[in-house]
Amino acid sequence: MSTRETPAGEIAHIAPPPKKVVQRSLWQNAWRSLRRNPLAIAGFALLGFVIAMAIFAPWVAPHDPLEVKLEDKLLPPGGQYLLGTDDMGRDLLSRCIYGFRISLRAATVVLALACLIGICLGGTAGYLGGKIDNLLMRMTDMFLAFPGYILALAIAGALGPSMTNAIISVAAVWWPWYARLIRGQVLAVRQNLYIDAARSIGAGHIRILVRHILPNCITPLLVLATMDLGIVILVLANLSFLGLGAQPPEPELGYMIARGRLYFMNQWWVATVPGVAIFIMALGTNLVGDAWRDILDPRTQSR
């Protein structure tokens, strides 16, 4: 605070000018959050590496993941095979690279189906309310009453062992969390004045729900889906490990661990390499999920 002398000889205090409020865009806030969080940068780097390997697998993989060379079976890491070979002489590095593609694609499909079902049922229940809300939420509670992993095992066992059936079984038990989340968001958003304004100008229920309510409920859904990506990858790998997911000779990481456990005591790399690949994917997705939550949290954007 500065001072100045008045004509009467008195000292007057001059208040400093108000500070200018800097308005930042979502991407600017995201970049500020990333710079202050080295774990988030590491997570994006890991996930970016995995996605790049999955996309460019045909050009990055040094060998055909399905090529059998019995004369090269169970070779240790090094030389021609950087991460060794399995019991059929197949290159583990190439199979892990293609395993990234299979796991990411399957987990993305599971979350897309779960989000779609959750948005439809949760949005309808939250917007209409009353008996429809009670009916849909009781159905959701029925699915939540069962342990999710056990129910997925039962559905996958009934449908038969395949990656497609594993995706269906996991999506069938994953949607209730998204339905409850969307319902809570819709209940909060529909009380806003702009919803009453849209209704007063003659907007229909579907238009209000799709154009005005659901776009304001997507942010927490995206955060939850990002954080669930690593968990879904692990669940799908568990199903393949138990023989209910991917089938041979598909290079799926869970199946590779199940095959490699038979040689773990002497040829440790056969099971360890795909296990480390799953760990890298799960760690990257979890770190990215935490960072995405911080980026989209309005309480952290003003700091």
C-alpha positions as CSV (number, residue, x, y, z in Angstrom):
1,M,0.0,0.0,0.0
2,S,1.5,3.4,-1.0
3,T,1.0,6.9,0.5
4,R,0.8,10.5,-0.8
5,E,0.7,13.9,0.9
6,T,-2.6,15.9,0.5
7,P,-2.6,19.7,0.1
8,A,-3.5,20.0,3.8
9,G,-0.3,18.2,4.7
10,E,-2.0,15.0,5.7
11,I,-0.8,11.6,4.7
12,A,-3.3,9.7,2.6
13,H,-3.1,5.9,2.0
14,I,-3.7,4.7,-1.5
15,A,-5.1,1.2,-1.9
16,P,-3.3,-1.0,-4.4
17,P,-5.2,-1.8,-7.6
18,P,-7.1,-5.1,-7.5
19,K,-5.3,-8.1,-8.8
20,K,-6.3,-9.2,-12.3
21,V,-8.0,-12.5,-12.4
22,V,-6.5,-14.8,-15.0
23,Q,-8.9,-17.0,-16.8
24,R,-7.5,-20.2,-18.0
25,S,-8.9,-22.8,-20.4
26,L,-9.3,-26.5,-19.5
27,W,-6.1,-27.4,-21.4
28,Q,-4.1,-24.7,-19.6
29,N,-5.4,-26.0,-16.2
30,A,-4.5,-29.5,-17.3
31,W,-1.0,-28.5,-18.2
32,R,-0.5,-26.7,-14.9
33,S,-1.7,-29.8,-13.0
34,L,0.6,-32.1,-15.0
35,R,3.7,-29.9,-14.4
36,R,3.1,-30.2,-10.6
37,N,2.5,-33.9,-10.7
38,P,5.5,-36.0,-11.8
39,L,3.5,-39.3,-11.2
40,A,0.9,-38.1,-13.7
41,I,3.6,-37.5,-16.3
42,A,5.0,-40.9,-15.7
43,G,1.5,-42.4,-16.0
44,F,0.8,-40.7,-19.3
45,A,4.2,-41.8,-20.6
46,L,3.6,-45.4,-19.6
47,L,0.1,-45.4,-21.1
48,G,1.3,-43.6,-24.2
49,F,4.0,-46.2,-24.6
50,V,1.5,-49.1,-24.3
51,I,-1.0,-47.5,-26.7
52,A,1.8,-46.9,-29.3
53,M,3.0,-50.5,-29.0
54,A,-0.6,-51.7,-29.5
55,I,-1.3,-49.5,-32.5
56,F,2.0,-50.2,-34.3
57,A,2.3,-53.8,-33.2
58,P,2.8,-55.2,-36.8
59,W,5.7,-52.8,-37.4
60,V,7.2,-52.9,-33.9
61,A,7.1,-56.6,-33.1
62,P,10.4,-58.3,-34.2
63,H,8.7,-61.7,-34.8
64,D,5.4,-63.2,-35.7
65,P,3.6,-63.8,-32.3
66,L,2.0,-67.0,-33.6
67,E,5.1,-68.5,-35.3
68,V,6.1,-71.8,-33.6
69,K,9.8,-72.8,-33.5
70,L,10.2,-75.9,-31.3
71,E,14.0,-75.8,-31.8
72,D,14.0,-72.4,-30.0
73,K,11.6,-73.2,-27.1
74,L,12.3,-71.9,-23.6
75,L,15.3,-69.8,-24.6
76,P,16.3,-67.2,-22.0
77,P,16.2,-63.5,-22.6
78,G,19.0,-62.2,-24.9
79,G,20.4,-62.6,-28.3
80,Q,17.8,-63.1,-31.1
81,Y,14.9,-63.1,-28.6
82,L,15.2,-60.0,-26.4
83,L,12.8,-61.3,-23.7
84,G,13.1,-65.1,-24.4
85,T,10.7,-67.6,-25.8
86,D,7.9,-69.7,-24.5
87,D,7.4,-73.5,-24.6
88,M,6.5,-73.4,-28.3
89,G,9.5,-71.3,-29.3
90,R,7.4,-68.1,-29.8
91,D,9.0,-64.7,-29.1
92,L,7.7,-63.3,-25.8
93,L,8.4,-59.7,-26.7
94,S,6.2,-60.0,-29.9
95,R,3.5,-61.8,-28.0
96,C,3.4,-59.1,-25.3
97,I,3.2,-56.3,-27.8
98,Y,0.2,-57.9,-29.4
99,G,-1.1,-58.7,-26.0
100,F,-1.2,-54.9,-25.3
101,R,-3.5,-54.6,-28.3
102,I,-5.8,-57.4,-27.2
103,S,-6.1,-56.2,-23.6
104,L,-6.6,-52.5,-24.4
105,R,-9.2,-53.3,-27.1
106,A,-11.1,-55.7,-24.9
107,A,-11.1,-53.4,-21.8
108,T,-12.2,-50.4,-24.0
109,V,-15.1,-52.4,-25.3
110,V,-16.1,-53.5,-21.8
111,L,-16.1,-49.9,-20.5
112,A,-18.0,-48.6,-23.6
113,L,-20.7,-51.2,-23.1
114,A,-20.9,-50.5,-19.3
115,C,-21.1,-46.7,-19.9
116,L,-23.7,-47.1,-22.6
117,I,-26.0,-49.3,-20.3
118,G,-25.3,-47.1,-17.3
119,I,-26.2,-43.9,-19.2
120,C,-29.4,-45.3,-20.6
121,L,-30.7,-46.8,-17.3
122,G,-29.2,-44.3,-14.9
123,G,-30.3,-41.3,-17.0
124,T,-33.8,-42.6,-17.4
125,A,-34.1,-43.4,-13.7
126,G,-32.8,-40.1,-12.5
127,Y,-34.9,-38.0,-15.0
128,L,-38.2,-39.7,-14.7
129,G,-38.1,-40.7,-11.0
130,G,-41.0,-42.3,-9.3
131,K,-41.8,-46.0,-9.9
132,I,-39.5,-46.2,-12.9
133,D,-36.6,-45.0,-10.8
134,N,-37.4,-47.5,-8.1
135,L,-37.7,-50.4,-10.6
136,L,-34.4,-49.6,-12.3
137,M,-32.5,-49.0,-9.1
138,R,-33.8,-52.2,-7.5
139,M,-32.6,-54.1,-10.6
140,T,-29.2,-52.3,-10.2
141,D,-29.1,-53.3,-6.6
142,M,-29.7,-56.9,-7.5
143,F,-26.5,-56.9,-9.7
144,L,-24.6,-55.1,-7.0
145,A,-25.6,-57.7,-4.4
146,F,-23.5,-60.3,-6.0
147,P,-19.7,-60.2,-5.9
148,G,-18.8,-58.8,-9.3
149,Y,-15.9,-61.2,-10.1
150,I,-17.8,-64.3,-9.1
151,L,-20.8,-63.2,-11.2
152,A,-18.5,-62.6,-14.2
153,L,-17.0,-66.1,-13.7
154,A,-20.5,-67.6,-13.7
155,I,-21.6,-65.7,-16.8
156,A,-18.4,-66.5,-18.7
157,G,-18.7,-70.2,-17.7
158,A,-22.3,-70.3,-18.9
159,L,-21.5,-68.6,-22.2
160,G,-18.3,-70.7,-22.9
161,P,-14.6,-69.8,-23.1
162,S,-13.8,-67.0,-25.6
163,M,-12.6,-63.5,-25.4
164,T,-16.0,-62.2,-26.8
165,N,-17.9,-64.0,-24.0
166,A,-15.4,-62.7,-21.4
167,I,-16.1,-59.1,-22.6
168,I,-19.8,-59.7,-22.4
169,S,-19.6,-61.2,-18.9
170,V,-17.5,-58.4,-17.5
171,A,-19.6,-55.7,-19.1
172,A,-22.7,-57.4,-17.6
173,V,-21.5,-56.9,-14.1
174,W,-19.7,-53.5,-14.6
175,W,-22.6,-51.3,-15.6
176,P,-24.4,-50.9,-12.2
177,W,-21.7,-48.5,-10.8
178,Y,-22.1,-46.2,-13.9
179,A,-25.9,-46.4,-13.7
180,R,-25.9,-45.2,-10.1
181,L,-23.3,-42.5,-10.8
182,I,-25.3,-41.1,-13.7
183,R,-28.5,-41.2,-11.8
184,G,-27.0,-39.1,-9.0
185,Q,-25.7,-36.6,-11.5
186,V,-29.0,-36.4,-13.3
187,L,-30.8,-35.8,-10.0
188,A,-28.5,-32.9,-9.2
189,V,-28.5,-31.3,-12.7
190,R,-32.2,-31.5,-13.4
191,Q,-32.9,-29.0,-10.5
192,N,-31.0,-26.2,-12.3
193,L,-32.9,-23.2,-13.7
194,Y,-31.8,-23.8,-17.3
195,I,-33.7,-27.1,-17.3
196,D,-36.9,-25.3,-16.3
197,A,-36.1,-22.7,-19.0
198,A,-35.7,-25.4,-21.7
199,R,-39.0,-27.1,-20.5
200,S,-40.8,-23.7,-20.6
201,I,-40.0,-23.2,-24.3
202,G,-41.4,-26.6,-25.2
203,A,-38.4,-28.8,-25.3
204,G,-39.3,-32.5,-25.1
205,H,-38.0,-35.0,-22.5
206,I,-35.5,-36.6,-24.8
207,R,-34.1,-33.3,-26.0
208,I,-33.7,-32.0,-22.4
209,L,-32.1,-35.3,-21.3
210,V,-29.7,-35.6,-24.3
211,R,-28.9,-31.9,-24.9
212,H,-29.0,-30.3,-21.5
213,I,-28.6,-32.9,-18.8
214,L,-26.3,-35.7,-19.9
215,P,-23.5,-33.4,-21.3
216,N,-23.2,-32.0,-17.8
217,C,-22.9,-35.5,-16.3
218,I,-20.1,-36.9,-18.5
219,T,-17.1,-35.6,-16.6
220,P,-17.3,-37.9,-13.5
221,L,-18.2,-40.8,-15.9
222,L,-15.0,-40.3,-17.8
223,V,-13.0,-40.1,-14.7
224,L,-14.5,-43.3,-13.3
225,A,-14.0,-45.1,-16.7
226,T,-10.3,-44.0,-16.8
227,M,-9.7,-45.3,-13.3
228,D,-11.5,-48.5,-14.0
229,L,-9.5,-49.3,-17.2
230,G,-6.7,-50.9,-15.3
231,I,-9.0,-53.0,-13.1
232,V,-10.9,-54.2,-16.2
233,I,-7.6,-55.3,-17.8
234,L,-6.8,-57.3,-14.7
235,V,-10.2,-58.9,-14.6
236,L,-10.0,-59.9,-18.2
237,A,-6.5,-61.3,-17.6
238,N,-7.8,-63.3,-14.7
239,L,-10.6,-64.8,-16.8
240,S,-8.1,-65.8,-19.5
241,F,-5.8,-67.2,-16.8
242,L,-8.6,-69.5,-15.6
243,G,-9.3,-70.6,-19.2
244,L,-12.5,-68.6,-19.7
245,G,-11.1,-65.8,-21.8
246,A,-8.8,-65.8,-24.8
247,Q,-8.0,-69.2,-26.2
248,P,-4.7,-70.5,-27.8
249,P,-2.9,-69.5,-29.8
250,E,-4.1,-66.0,-29.2
251,P,-1.3,-63.9,-27.5
252,E,-3.3,-62.7,-24.5
253,L,-1.3,-61.8,-21.4
254,G,-3.4,-63.7,-18.9
255,Y,-3.3,-66.9,-20.9
256,M,0.5,-66.4,-21.3
257,I,0.9,-66.3,-17.5
258,A,-1.3,-69.4,-17.1
259,R,0.9,-71.2,-19.6
260,G,4.1,-70.0,-18.2
261,R,3.4,-70.9,-14.6
262,L,4.2,-74.5,-15.4
263,Y,7.8,-73.5,-16.0
264,F,8.2,-70.8,-13.4
265,M,10.8,-72.6,-11.2
266,N,13.3,-73.1,-14.0
267,Q,12.3,-70.8,-16.9
268,W,11.0,-67.8,-14.9
269,W,10.8,-65.4,-17.8
270,V,7.9,-67.3,-19.5
271,A,5.4,-66.1,-16.8
272,T,7.3,-63.0,-15.6
273,V,7.4,-61.2,-18.9
274,P,3.6,-61.1,-19.5
275,G,3.1,-60.4,-15.8
276,V,5.3,-57.3,-16.0
277,A,3.4,-56.2,-19.1
278,I,0.1,-56.4,-17.2
279,F,1.7,-54.4,-14.4
280,I,2.9,-51.7,-16.7
281,M,-0.6,-51.3,-18.2
282,A,-2.4,-51.3,-14.8
283,L,0.1,-48.8,-13.3
284,G,-0.1,-46.4,-16.3
285,T,-3.9,-46.4,-16.4
286,N,-4.2,-45.9,-12.6
287,L,-1.8,-43.0,-12.6
288,V,-3.6,-41.4,-15.6
289,G,-7.0,-41.9,-13.9
290,D,-5.7,-40.1,-10.8
291,A,-4.3,-37.3,-12.9
292,W,-7.5,-37.0,-15.0
293,R,-9.6,-36.7,-11.8
294,D,-7.3,-33.9,-10.5
295,I,-7.5,-32.1,-13.9
296,L,-11.3,-32.2,-14.1
297,D,-11.8,-31.3,-10.4
298,P,-12.9,-27.6,-10.3
299,R,-11.6,-27.3,-6.8
300,T,-8.0,-27.6,-8.1
301,Q,-8.3,-25.4,-11.1
302,S,-8.3,-22.1,-9.2
303,R,-5.1,-22.8,-7.4
